[in-house]
Amino acid sequence: HARTMAESITMITHQRLIELLTYDPTTGVFCARIKRGTASKKPGEQVGYGDQQRNGSIWIDGRLYKQSHLAWLYVRGHLPQSQIDHINRNPADNRIANLRLATQSQNKANSHVYRNNRLGIKNIRRTKRGLYEVRVTRDHQTYDGGRFSCLGSAMKVAAAMRRKLYGA
């Protein structure tokens, strides 16, 4: 059997991560511990890049890792088995206090309002009749919160539904 490239690259271990990088849990910043090649960072220099699309990633041993997952590994000793949610919704903020395990549904619930949302309010849309309709989705199931003539009432119902379905 020929192995694929992905199969031949093993996941990083806690020991290997600590060997290569330092992590400051209060700032969420990773720095090089050792110089690994001609283009590598010098010891003490910050590594990785924090753009929102890549969620702040670092190349280690031929594999790209999210900084949030590396922070979890560094502090907890194991890679997360589920998704990591940034509590304050800032994917560049990898302080351990800002990270928590989450399902895809929970992570999506803690996301910003989508750009195509005309009202700019989560879980509420305006119907053709001018009413405010509340809908909250969890685990691919949509829950109907009703239709309201008052936006404030719709917002209260949407917030209550989110608390009930997702908790904090």
N, C-alpha and C positions, 0 to 999 in steps of 0.2 A: 504494500500500500504506500503510495506517495502521500506525504503530508502536505496540507495546504499551508500557505504562509501564516495564516491566522493561528493554525493549530501548533505551529512550531514556535510561536512567541508565547511564553508563559506570562501569567498575570503577575504583577509585582507583589512582593511580600512586604510585610511590615519591616522586617530586618533590612531588606534592600532599600526601601524608601528612606529609612533613618540613616543608612550608609551614604546615600546620595544627597539628601536635602535636609534642611532645618525648616521648621514650621513654627510660626508664632501664633498661638491660638487667639491672642487678643487683637491681632491685626489681620489675621488670615493670610499672611504673606509667607511664601516659600522662598528660601535662598539656597544657593548651591553650597554644599559642604565640601565637595572636592571638585577639581577641574577634570572633566572627562575627555576632552578632545580639543583640537585647535580652535574650533568655533564655540566652545562651551564657555559658560560664565565662570568667572573666578570665584573662589570661595568667599561667601558673604554677599555676593551679588544676587539680586532678586531674579527669579526664574519664572517662566511662563508668561502668558499674555492674558489680559482680562477682558477681551471683547465679549459682548453679550451673545453673539451667535455661537461661539465655541464654549461659552459658559466658563471661561478662564481655564485653559488647558496647558498641560506640560507633557513634552515628549520624554519618555523614559524607556530605555532599552528597546527602541523601535516601535513603541506603542504610545498612542495619545490618551492621556487620562484627564478627566475633569478635575480641577483643583478641589472642588467640593468633595469628591470621592477620595482624593488623596488626603485631605484634611481628616476625613472620617477614619481612614486607615491609620494615619499617624497618631491620632488621639485614642481611638477605640481598639486598634490592633487588628481590624479586619475590614475588608471592603464591604460596602453596604450591599445587601441582597435585593433591595428595592430602590426606588428613586430617592434622591435627596431634594428636599424643598428648602429654598432660601426664605426664611420667615419674613424678612423685610422686602421680599420680591426683587432684591438687587443681586443678580447672578455673579457680580464681581466681588461681593462681600462674603468671603469664605471664612469668617470667624466661626469657630466651632459653636459658639452660642447662637449663631444665626442659622445653623443647619439642623434639620430634623429628617427622620425617615418618613416617607410618604408613599402612598399608592399614586398611580397616575391620576386618578380621579381627585384625590386630595391635593396633589400638586397643581392640577388645573384650576381647582377651586381657589387657590391662593395666587392666581395670575391676575394681571392687569386687565382692564376692559379692552376688548378687541378694537382695533382701529376702525372697523366697519360698523361699529355700534353707533348709530346716529344720535342716540340720547346721551351716550357717554356714561350710562349707569348699568352696572352689571345685573344680569338676569331680568331686565325689564325692556320691553319694546313697545312702541306705539302702534296700535292697530289702525286699520283704515277708517274706523269709526271714531278715532280720537281717544280711545281708551288706553290705559296702561296695562299691559299684560305681563304677568309674572310667571317665569318658567325657570326652574333650576334642574340641572342635569347632574346625576351621580351614577357612576358605573354604567353608563350607556342607557340609563333610564331617565326620562324627563318627567318631572313633577310639575303639575299645573297649580299655580298659586291664586289664580283668578284674574279678573279684569276690574280695573278701578278707574274712576273719573279723576281721582286726585293722585297726583304723583307721589306725594308724601305717604299716603296709605300704601301704595304699591311698594315703595322703598322699605317701609316697616315690615311688610309681609315677606319681601325678598330676603331681608336680613334675618328674620326669624326662621325662614326655611333653610337658609345656609347654615345657621347655628345648629338647627335640628339635624340636618343631613351630614354636616362635616365637623361639627364641634368647633373647637378653637382653630 
